[in-house]
Amino acid sequence: MFTYESTQFNAAGFILVLLASFISGLRWTLAQIVLQREETGTVYVVVTVAMMVDRTASERVHRVLEKS
């Protein structure tokens, strides 16, 4: 192996990667909490996805499904 004993551990980079992963998980968790509130009526996953999809994209999918 060419990299055997020639790599160096970068603690700052390691911390940044861990922080980015944690923040990404937090973002998705908060998005799920906001989107699945009972007041908004988005308790079901299909309804949540339909609300998030752009109207033109959903129309394209509908056209493709009609053709098949």
Secondary structure, DSSP 8 states (H G I E B T S, - for coil): -TTTTT----HHHHHHHHHHHHHHHHHHHHHHHHHT-TTTT--SHHHHHHHHS-HHHHHHHHHHHHH-
